[in-house]
Amino acid sequence: MVRKSTFNRTLKFMLALCGIWPGTSYVLLCRIFWMVSLTVVTFCHYRYFVTHLYTAEVLDLMSCLSSFLAYSKLIIKFTVFWFNQQKFAKIVALIAEDWNDCANNDISMRETERKAKMSDRITNAVVILHTMTIVAYCLGIILADADITDTTKEPLWVNKIQIPFDVKTQSTYRIILIAEFLFMVPCGWVAGITNSLLLTLILHTAGQIEIMSHWLAQLSCKNEGKSIAATTSKIIQKHQKIIKFSRHIESLYTYIALLQFVSNTIMICSLGFVIVTAIGSPNAVEQLLQSLLFYTITNLEAFIFCYAGEYLNNKSREIGVAAYNCEWYDLKSAESRLLLFIIVRSQKQLSLTVGKLMDLSLQSFTSIMNTSGSYLSVLLAMQ
């Protein structure tokens, strides 16, 4: 069966579950569910933080802050995607056009399919990793033999939350724990799928850039029966389409990237504090198992955004190099001058920004890690 889309079934299902995929019939129901459930969960986190601010240990407050930020990020991501539904629909339409354009060219189709298969592997790996993280985070507490009848101790929940009613029976306690776990699993999927969607879009852009570079490499006066001007015009139109596509990605993800930049810095700091503090404590194994994968996922999330920006920037540079390396010296002067438009435009690289303030790059990831490490040192000194 011939593939006709960059998005695989897993990605489409997850985006439909989020109320993001265009044309979904139950989009309103999904959006109501997510907004109500996430608002309730964040409110319970807020209640815990306020009521335990002066009584709980710093370790518990940092754990509460980390999960609170994780859910808050989901709310903001949903809001950004829902308000930019038309932009995402345009991105999907442009991808469909690219696949139709590749249908009559084996090399273009092979390159597009190669990038799509690569994005499939990334999506599946992200879903599996987030599922493992949620299971590791919840398993110890779910299997723990907690005595709910002991009124001197607070119920132990997966997240540090304060439920607005009293839990008096063991069965009710177990039901809420399982419900909390079942809710966290799709939350983990959604958090990962919005990140893998970015990589999928960037990989598709990179595939189109490589197709354009191949066209430039084949540009020659030896091509019989083909007009150089017509071929160059086709290449320029392809370049304009790539620029338009990258701008849609930038518009969709720039403020999500700003959210990631700020929240991940705080989360990496707080989770690092939890992990360092847990070492040597009586329940060190349980706390490390609960927090280590969460810490890894948070670092990976920051790295994905920064790597995507770096990768897009580097790929866009290849356009000017490919234009220069083609056999322009064998062309007529009027024909070779057309390549100047491509070379000059490619000098302004494609990029992703953090709220239009700075470019996303591996240097940005280094900045996140350095800032988080500095804050962590301050917290450990204050402990």
LOROGU-477731 format. One record per residue (C-alpha): x, y, z; residue in one letter. Coordinates in steps of 0.001 Angstrom, whole numbers, padded with zeros to 6 digits, always signed. Example, Ala and Ser with C-alpha at 12.3 -4.5 7.8 and 13.67 -1.06 7.14 Angstrom:
% LOROGU-477731
+012300-004500+007800A+013670-001060+007140S
//
This chain:
% LOROGU-477731
+000000+000000+000000M+001392+003371-001072V+001727+005878+001724R+000031+009255+001228K+000670+011196+004445S+003475+012195+006798T+001189+011575+009797F+000841+007960+010921N-002228+006494+012641R-000839+006968+016133T-000228+010674+015572L-003646+011212+013963K-005402+009371+016800F-003595+011366+019481M-004284+014685+017760L-007953+013738+017358A-008044+012817+021053L-006739+016307+021839C-009370+017977+019661G-006649+019266+017325I-006941+017168+014163W-008999+019024+011501P-012423+017653+010680G-012892+015543+013820T-016611+015126+014598S-016207+014902+018387Y-013767+017823+018710V-016009+019869+021061L-016506+016927+023425L-012745+016312+023610C-012001+019956+024312R-014593+020164+027102I-013199+017002+028711F-009615+018263+028672W-010375+021745+029933M-012593+020552+032794V-010329+017694+033902S-007081+019684+033683L-008633+022638+035517T-009767+020335+038362V-006348+018670+038619V-004423+021958+038668T-006846+023326+041265F-006137+020308+043510C-002407+020984+043119H-002967+024632+044027Y-004906+023634+047168R-002095+021320+048273Y+000552+023980+047724F-001403+026643+049639V-002423+024418+052570T+001022+022809+052936H+003232+025799+052192L+004464+026135+055791Y+004000+022547+057009T+005223+020241+054229A+008829+019417+053477E+010581+021259+050655V+010860+017913+048839L+007068+017546+048689D+006566+021160+047609L+009072+020731+044769M+007299+017554+043662S+003955+019389+043723C+005418+022281+041741L+006799+019934+039065S+003516+018130+038430S+001584+021427+038616F+003783+022901+035878L+003420+019738+033780A-000387+020012+033819Y-000272+023787+033314S+001843+023260+030197K-000804+020935+028816L-003522+023558+029329I-001491+026220+027535I-000525+023847+024702K-004173+022936+024159F-005163+026603+024177T-002490+027554+021639V-003398+024709+019271F-007147+025347+019535W-006785+029057+018840F-004478+028274+015910N-006675+025553+014432Q-006746+027228+011000Q-002951+027466+010878K-002622+023783+011677F-005219+022976+009015A-003103+024943+006496K-000031+022940+007546I-001904+019668+006968V-003093+020942+003567A+000453+021958+002533L+001771+018524+003505I-000958+016893+001405A+000082+019090-001551E+003711+018031-001139D+002723+014366-001247W+000662+014949-004399N+003593+016768-006036D+005891+013844-005228C+003566+011243-006740A+005110+011516-010219N+008730+011563-009105N+010348+008458-007622D+013255+010303-005985I+010985+012902-004352S+008560+010231-003163M+011381+008100-001759R+012823+011047+000180E+009410+012102+001522T+008603+008530+002607E+012017+008208+004276R+011373+011271+006425K+007838+010049+007191A+009142+006661+008371K+011720+008409+010535M+008969+010514+012142S+006945+007301+012710D+009782+005775+014709R+010164+008954+016756I+006420+009132+017483T+006229+005498+018574N+009358+005851+020737A+007981+008996+022419V+004637+007315+023199V+006374+004239+024659I+008792+006347+026726L+006011+008528+028152H+003936+005435+028987T+006890+003891+030831M+007416+007166+032698T+003797+007321+033892I+003837+003650+034951V+007106+004106+036876A+005775+007313+038450Y+002514+005719+039636C+003288+002050+040247L+004915+002334+043674G+002062+004364+045175I-000687+002232+043608I+000859-000980+044955L+001606+000509+048383A-000471-000820+051284D-001824+002511+052528A-004157+002527+055538D-006860+005073+054730I-008517+004593+058148T-005513+006127+059917D-006734+009727+060353T-003330+010900+061623T-001859+010558+058125K-002942+012160+054881E-003866+009872+051962P-000931+009222+049672L-001786+010219+046091W+000251+009826+042917V+000610+013612+042667N+000839+015959+045617K-002797+017102+045566I-005472+018126+048058Q-008853+016615+047166I-011843+018800+048178P-013621+015943+050016F-012750+013294+052608D-011904+009758+051544V-013066+007369+054254K-013039+003911+052664T-010281+001828+051146Q-012293+001090+048007S-012888+004805+047320T-009200+005473+047816Y-008267+002736+045328R-010783+003952+042746I-009398+007505+042904I-005829+006199+042625L-006680+004148+039528I-008608+007068+038019A-005592+009303+038634E-003345+006789+036875F-005735+006357+033933L-005888+010127+033511F-002119+010572+033692M-001483+008064+030884V-003258+010074+028128P-001791+013272+029622C+001663+011777+029137G+000773+010764+025578W-000478+014269+024771V+002619+015919+026253A+004826+013697+024105G+002763+013830+020931I+002838+017631+020680T+006633+017407+020834N+006891+014600+018274S+004510+016583+016029L+007102+019369+015935L+009813+016912+014896L+007468+015409+012290T+006855+018824+010734L+010569+019709+010823I+011523+016373+009233L+008965+016929+006480H+010468+020389+005855T+013950+018842+005740A+012732+016281+003205G+011410+019038+000936Q+014724+020915+001263I+016626+017794+000205E+014297+017380-002791I+014987+020987-003775M+018738+020435-003334S+018503+017414-005631H+016744+019528-008277W+019532+022102-008036L+022170+019385-008397A+020441+018153-011580Q+020210+021664-013045L+022401+021659-016143S+022457+022961-019694C+022845+019309-020767K+019215+018580-019855N+017734+018163-023288E+014176+019256-023917G+013937+021119-020615K+013918+024861-020246S+016442+026086-017678I+014236+029074-016895A+011195+026838-016325A+013184+024467-014098T+014650+027351-012113T+011193+028878-011726S+009952+025544-010358K+012856+025467-007862I+012132+029029-006701I+008448+028200-006220Q+009485+025168-004154K+011721+027399-002048H+008866+029848-001459Q+006617+026975-000401K+009225+025712+002079I+009570+029202+003562I+005790+029521+003881K+005559+026107+005557F+008317+026917+008066S+006616+030204+008936R+003412+028333+009783H+005401+026031+012086I+007100+029024+013696E+003767+030792+014226S+002235+027664+015765L+005106+026764+018096Y+006853+030022+019025T+004831+030701+022192Y+004744+027022+023106I+008543+027147+022889A+008558+030160+025234L+006409+028183+027681L+008755+025207+027384Q+011832+027384+027888F+010541+028879+031160V+008696+025897+032651S+011325+023289+031773N+014002+025392+033469T+011956+025375+036689I+010965+021712+036358M+014520+020496+035699I+015643+022454+038753C+012867+021153+041034S+013111+017540+039839L+016882+017667+040200G+016360+018874+043771F+013969+015978+044452V+016429+013434+043047I+019480+014810+044894V+017558+015123+048175T+016124+011613+047858A+019581+010025+047773I+020322+008624+051212G+016722+008868+052464S+014872+005756+053787P+012602+005535+050717N+015283+006542+048212A+014553+003759+045714V+010857+004639+045489E+011479+008370+045074Q+014253+007875+042522L+012109+005465+040501L+009272+007970+040599Q+011301+011033+039627S+014212+009868+037471L+012211+009071+034312L+010137+012234+034813F+013405+014189+034966Y+014635+012435+031808T+011405+013226+029938I+011595+016896+030941T+015175+017158+029671N+014226+015323+026486L+011319+017710+025916E+013621+020734+026137A+016177+019022+023897F+013578+018184+021222I+012557+021817+020820F+016138+023108+020753C+017334+020368+018393Y+014396+020998+016036A+015376+024658+015745G+019052+023801+015215E+018232+021119+012619Y+015914+023420+010628L+018522+026191+010630N+021273+023868+009389N+019094+022312+006678K+018103+025727+005319S+021793+026565+004829R+022097+023598+002473E+019914+025368-000088I+022476+028093-000761G+025305+025515-000832V+023385+023356-003316A+022693+026390-005525A+026377+027322-005522Y+027538+023737-006192N+025312+023218-009233C+026747+023684-012743E+025822+027352-012934W+029041+028165-014744Y+027833+026207-017795D+024590+028163-017987L+023990+031339-019895K+024422+034512-017845S+020683+035288-017965A+019917+031787-016666E+022573+031684-013953S+021417+035029-012567R+018147+033373-011569L+020087+031314-009028L+021148+034505-007260L+017612+034867-005900F+017899+031445-004254I+021390+032066-002863I+020514+035504-001470V+017261+034298+000112R+018899+031217+001626S+021314+033471+003529Q+018384+034258+005821K+018090+030853+007458Q+014819+029294+008517L+014489+029208+012286S+012226+028544+015259L+012105+031174+017982T+011305+031353+021686V+008373+033763+021699G+010065+035672+018848K+012776+036705+021342L+015620+034325+020490M+016302+031387+018175D+015930+027810+019338L+019265+026034+019093S+021520+023672+021013L+023006+026770+022609Q+019523+027503+024007S+019445+023993+025498F+022813+024657+027129T+021376+027864+028569S+018398+025955+030039I+020675+023384+031692M+023064+026028+033064N+020219+028105+034510T+018566+025032+036055S+021871+023973+037596G+022358+027432+039105S+018888+027424+040667Y+019450+023886+041957L+022667+024952+043682S+020798+027802+045394V+018037+025465+046612L+020530+022935+047977L+022390+025715+049770A+019149+026982+051336M+018043+023523+052474Q
//
